[in-house]
Amino acid sequence: MVTAPSKPAAEPDRPRADLLNALQMLGAGFDGRVGISIRAVDEGWAIGYNADIPLPQQSVSKLWVAIAVMDAIDRGALSLSDPITVRRSDLTVFHQPIRSFVGKGGYRTTVGALLREAMTHSDNTANDVLLWKVGGPTAICDMLAGKGIAGVGFGPGERVLQARTAGLHWQPEWAGGWGFLQARAKMTYEARDKALRRYLAAPYDGASANGVTLGLTLLQRGMLLSDASTVHLLTLMRASKTGPLRLKSGLRPGWTFAHKTGTGQDLGRLSTGYNDVGLLRSPDGHSYSVAVMIGSTRRPIPDRMRLMGDVTRALIRNVD
């Protein structure tokens, strides 16, 4: 269902009916479980479609790790220049470009470099190393609660999350990913299907689209981090190399987009956690937080990307 904010009737800053109708048509017309949320950062209105149901975040959760890292920097507990060594035992699964640099003696880098890789290339190992550097999943949950980001949960970390989603228990010797992939390949379709359905029914890393746009709005308003840390994080998000044909595909000239994507596991034709969330900024300086989270679908990738681009186009058409 489409929801609108509970605001006094006399208040002037409200979304256009055409935008509400567009989201209704896009969400209801898509073959899959999808949550959509848009918030006007400056005006304060918010609209959504299935925007309060928890859906898999996958790599969208890297955003909350990044905020925790920058918060630690604001508190003086960390510095972007702090040295850090990534060990082979730190390697995770799936997308981790940093893996090629991790030799027998490890890979010496910095907190800032890992943050850049996590946010611009969605490197799973870079993110997991930072996650444990700031205290692990419990610290992220505490940060979300302390900063008032309601509707957003956080999973157990990349390795445990992906193993559990596949119906496996993570083994330390799987660091790097090949062992995990081999173990998953030996599973029956029925076992994987059961595990995946369990995950989709109650995502271990679940968040609502409204919760995500709330966090993005608070970030843009400078309510989560110092001005310098806010600028640094948004700069990284604008430099993201992932998902150029998702929400970003609907941009018009002069509009900018700072975002984070997420992509989950597939089983047969079923895809999970196909997401894009971020902050759209108009040429005149108005900002809008947007989240399109496809919890599950059997539609091909071009259809998913088209839905996301259409949400961006609908927003711009109705506020430009």
N, C-alpha and C positions, 0 to 999 in steps of 0.2 A: 504494500500500500504506500501511497505518497503521503508524506507528512509535512506540515508547515509549522513554523514556530508559534508558540503560545505567546502572543504579544497583544497589547491593547489595540482595539480597532482603529483608534485615532492616530496611532503611530504611523508616520509616513514611509518609513524604510521597510518595504515589503517586496518579496520577489514577484515578478510578473506572472500572471496566470499562464501565459504562453510557455514560460519555462517549466512551471509545474506540469503542464500538459505534456510537454516534450519529454520530461523525465518519466512520466507515467507510460508513455508510448514506448520509449526505449527500453525501460526495465521490463514491462509486461510482454513486449514483443521479442525479447531475447530468450532463446531456448537454453535455460540454465538457471542456477541459483545465483542471483546477483544482488549486491547492495550498492546503492549510489547515494552520495551525500555531497552537497555544495553549501558552503557558508560564505557570506560576504564579510570579509574581515573588518571592513570599515563601517558598513551600514548595520551589521548585526543580524540580518535575517539568515535563515537556514532552511533548506528543503532537502528531502530525500526520498528514496524508493527502497523499501526493505532496509532502511538505514540503521536499524537498531538490533539486527540479528548478528550474532557472532559468526564470523567467517575466517577461514585460514588467512593469516598474514603472509607467511613465508618470508621473503626478504624485505618486506615492508618493515618488519621488526628491527631491521638494522637502523632505522631512524631513531628508535628509542635508545639503542646502545650509543649512537652518536650523541644524542642529547645528554646522556649520562656521562659520557667522556668529556664533553664541553663543560658540563656542570662541575665535574671534578677539577677541570682546569680553572674555572672561575673561583673555586674554593681554595686553589693553591695546592691541591693534592696531586695534580698531574701537570705536565707541560707537553705541548706538542713536540718539543725537541727531546723529550725523554727517550733514551735508548731502550730498545727491547729486542730480544732474540726470539725468533720463531723456530721452534724445534720440529723435527719430523713427527714427534708425538702430538704436536698441536694440529697437524693437518686434519681436515674434515672430509667432506664429500662434495660431489657435484662441482659447481663452478668455484675454482680456487686458483686463479692465474699465478698467485704467489708461490705455488707448489714448485715451480721450476727453479726457484732461487734457493730453496731449502735443501742444503747439502748435509753431509754427515755432521758437520759442526754447527748446523743451524744457519739462520739468516739474520744478520744484524741490521736492524732498521730503527724507525722511530714511531712513537705514538701517532704523530701527525701523518706519516706516510701510510701507516696502516688504516687510519681513518679515511684518508683519500681513496685508497683502494676499495675499502668497504662501501663507500658512498658513491663513487663514480663508476666502479666496475663490479660492484656487488660481490666482492670476494668473500666467500664463506669463512675461510681460515682467518683472514685479517679481522673479520668481525668477531669471530669466536675468541681470538686472543684478546681483543679489546674488552669483550664481555667479561671475561674472567679477571682482567686487569682492574675493572671497576667493581668487582665483587660478585659477579655471577647473576643468574636469573632473579634471585631474591632481591638484590640491590636494584635491579631494573623495576621490579614490581613496587618496591618501596618508593622509588623515584616517581613513577607514574601516579601513585596514590598521593604522595606529598605535593605534587605540582597540580593536582586536580584534573588529571587526564582520565576522565571516567569513560568506561566502555572499551578500554584497551587492556588486554592481558598480555602475558609474555610466556613463551615456551621454555623448554629445558635446555636450550642451546642446540646448535645445528645438528651435531652428530646424533644425540639422543632423539631429537625431534624426528629426523628423517628415518632413523632405524625404527622407532615406534610406529610411525606412519605406515611403514612397510610390514609391520608385524614382527619385527626383530628386536633383540636386545643388543645395544652397542657393545662391541668388543674392542679393547684398546689396540689390538693388532690390525684393526681395519683402518687405522689412521692413514689418510691418503685417498681412501675411497674404493680401491679395487677389491679389497676383501668384502666390503659391504655390498658392492654390486654383484659379486660372485654369489654371496649368500642369498641375496634377493632373487637372483636368477634361478636358484634351485628351489624356490618356494612354488607351491601350486598356485594356480590362478585363484582358486577358492580361498586360500589362506590370505593372499594379498588383498583380495576383494573384501573379505571380512574386516581386515585391519583398516583398510582405507575408508570403508563405510563407518567404522567406529570413530575414526578421526573426523570425518565430515560431520557426524552427528554432534560432536562436542570437540571442536578443534583445540589442540593443546596450546596453540599460539593464537587463539581466537581474538578478534577485535571486531567491533561494529564500524561501518563506514562513518557513522556520526561520531564515534569515539576518535577515529583517526583524524577527521577534519577539525574536531575540537582541539586536538594536540597541535595540528598544523597552524590553526588560528592563534593559539596562545604563543606559539613560536614566532609567528610573524609580528604579533603585537609586542614582542619583547618581554613577555611575562614568564619565560622559562629560563632564559640565559641573559648574560650581560650583552650589551650592544655589540661589542667586538666578537663575542662567540656566536651571536645570532648571525651576524654578517658572514663569518667564516663558514658556518654550517650551510647557510643558504647559497653561498658561492659554490660550495662543493656539490650541492643538489642541482644547481643550474648546469654544472659541468658533467652531470651524469651521462654515461655513454649507453646505458641500457634503455630498452623500450622506446626507440625513436618513433615508432609507428603506433604507439598506444595513445595516451591522452595528448601527447605532443603533436600528433598528426593533425589535430583540429585547430592549431594555432593560426591566427592571422598575423600579417606583418605588424611589428611593433609590440606584440605581446611576448612575454617571457614566461618560462616555466621552470620551477625548481621542484624536483620530484624524486621519488623512490619507487622502484618496481618490486614485484614479487612473483615468483613462479614456482608452483608445487610439482609434485610427482604425478605421472600419468600411469594409467592402467588400461591397456587396450585403447579405446577411443575416449575414455573418460579422463578429462584434465581437471586439476584442482589448483586452487590458490593462484589464479591468473589475475594480477592486480597492478594498478598504477595509482599513486596518490601524490598530491603535491600542491604547490601554490602558484596560481596563475596571476600575473600582474599585467594590467592594461597599460596602454600608452600614456594614459593620464594619471597613472599611479595607483589605481584602485586594485585591491588584492582579493582573491577568492581561493579558499581552500577546497580542493576537489578530491574525492576518492571514488574509484570504481573498482569494486572487489568482486570477482567472479569466483564464487566458492567452488562450484563444480559445473561442468558443461561437457557436452559431446560435440559442440560446434568447433569447426577448424579455426586455426589461429587468425586467418584474415577476418573472420566474422567477429572474433573477440576484439581485435584491434579496431575494427570499424565501429563497434559499439562505443569504445572509449573515445575515439575521435569524434563521434557524433555527440557525445556528452559535452565535450569541449566546444564544438561548433554551436550547440544549442545555447550554452552559457553565453558565449561571446555575442551571438546573434541577438540575445535578449537583454544584454546590458551595455553593449557598445553604442 
